[in-house]
Amino acid sequence: MIEVSVSGGIKVGGFDYQVDMSEAAHRDLLADNDSGQCDFRNKVISVDCAESPQQVSKVFIHEIIEAVNHVYCNDKIEHEKIQQLSFGIHQVIESLGLRFVK
């Protein structure tokens, strides 16, 4: 498995997004009963790094799709569709031997 670190952040639509997998992010996400979150205003993608490596990668993909939906689609893609896309893309990425990590 090739592990791709996302700790340096990513660009979505020309915007720099910080990726937060800190202990503080873990506590905040746990309090909200979430595994991940995309803060469009502050350009921060938070992922609970206490999850399994596969789940961390899947959640990261989900949050990327949320950011793309916000920037390019004006939030027109329903959340259920984003969930379906993230599972499908995650399966393809994993089958290629790639995984997103801290």
C-alpha positions as CSV (number, residue, x, y, z in Angstrom):
1,M,0.0,0.0,0.0
2,I,1.4,3.4,-1.0
3,E,0.6,5.9,1.7
4,V,0.0,9.5,0.6
5,S,0.4,12.1,3.3
6,V,-2.1,14.9,3.3
7,S,-0.7,16.7,6.3
8,G,0.6,19.5,4.1
9,G,-2.9,20.3,3.0
10,I,-4.5,20.2,-0.5
11,K,-5.9,22.7,-3.0
12,V,-9.5,22.6,-4.1
13,G,-10.6,25.1,-6.7
14,G,-7.4,27.1,-6.2
15,F,-8.1,27.4,-2.5
16,D,-5.6,26.0,0.1
17,Y,-7.3,23.7,2.5
18,Q,-5.5,22.7,5.7
19,V,-6.0,19.1,6.8
20,D,-6.4,18.7,10.5
21,M,-5.9,15.2,12.0
22,S,-4.9,16.5,15.5
23,E,-6.0,15.4,18.9
24,A,-8.1,18.5,19.1
25,A,-9.8,17.7,15.9
26,H,-10.5,14.2,17.2
27,R,-12.1,15.6,20.4
28,D,-14.2,18.1,18.4
29,L,-15.4,15.4,15.9
30,L,-16.1,13.0,18.7
31,A,-18.3,15.6,20.5
32,D,-20.2,16.1,17.2
33,N,-20.4,12.3,16.6
34,D,-18.6,12.8,13.2
35,S,-15.6,11.2,11.6
36,G,-14.8,14.2,9.4
37,Q,-15.8,17.7,8.6
38,C,-15.1,20.3,5.9
39,D,-15.1,23.9,7.1
40,F,-15.6,25.9,4.0
41,R,-15.2,29.3,5.6
42,N,-11.8,28.6,7.3
43,K,-10.7,26.1,4.5
44,V,-10.0,23.2,7.0
45,I,-10.7,19.6,6.4
46,S,-10.8,17.7,9.8
47,V,-10.5,13.9,9.9
48,D,-10.6,11.8,13.1
49,C,-7.2,10.1,13.0
50,A,-8.4,7.7,15.8
51,E,-10.3,5.8,13.1
52,S,-8.8,2.8,11.2
53,P,-6.4,3.7,8.4
54,Q,-9.0,2.7,5.8
55,Q,-11.6,4.8,7.4
56,V,-9.3,7.8,7.7
57,S,-8.7,7.6,3.9
58,K,-12.4,7.1,3.1
59,V,-13.4,10.1,5.3
60,F,-10.7,12.2,3.7
61,I,-12.1,11.4,0.3
62,H,-15.6,12.2,1.5
63,E,-14.5,15.6,2.7
64,I,-12.7,16.3,-0.5
65,I,-16.0,15.6,-2.4
66,E,-17.7,18.0,0.1
67,A,-15.2,20.7,-0.8
68,V,-15.5,20.1,-4.5
69,N,-19.3,20.2,-4.2
70,H,-19.1,23.5,-2.4
71,V,-16.6,25.2,-4.8
72,Y,-17.8,23.8,-8.1
73,C,-21.4,22.7,-7.7
74,N,-22.8,25.4,-5.2
75,D,-23.6,22.6,-2.8
76,K,-26.1,21.0,-5.3
77,I,-25.0,17.4,-4.8
78,E,-27.1,15.8,-2.0
79,H,-25.2,14.4,1.0
80,E,-26.4,10.9,0.2
81,K,-24.8,11.0,-3.2
82,I,-21.6,12.3,-1.7
83,Q,-21.6,9.3,0.6
84,Q,-22.1,7.0,-2.3
85,L,-19.4,8.6,-4.3
86,S,-16.9,8.6,-1.5
87,F,-17.4,4.8,-0.9
88,G,-16.9,4.1,-4.6
89,I,-13.9,6.4,-5.0
90,H,-12.4,5.0,-1.9
91,Q,-12.8,1.4,-3.2
92,V,-11.0,2.4,-6.5
93,I,-8.2,4.2,-4.7
94,E,-7.6,1.3,-2.3
95,S,-7.7,-1.2,-5.2
96,L,-4.9,0.8,-6.8
97,G,-2.9,0.4,-3.6
98,L,-3.2,4.0,-2.5
99,R,-4.2,5.3,0.9
100,F,-4.4,8.8,2.3
101,V,-2.8,9.2,5.7
102,K,-1.8,11.9,8.2
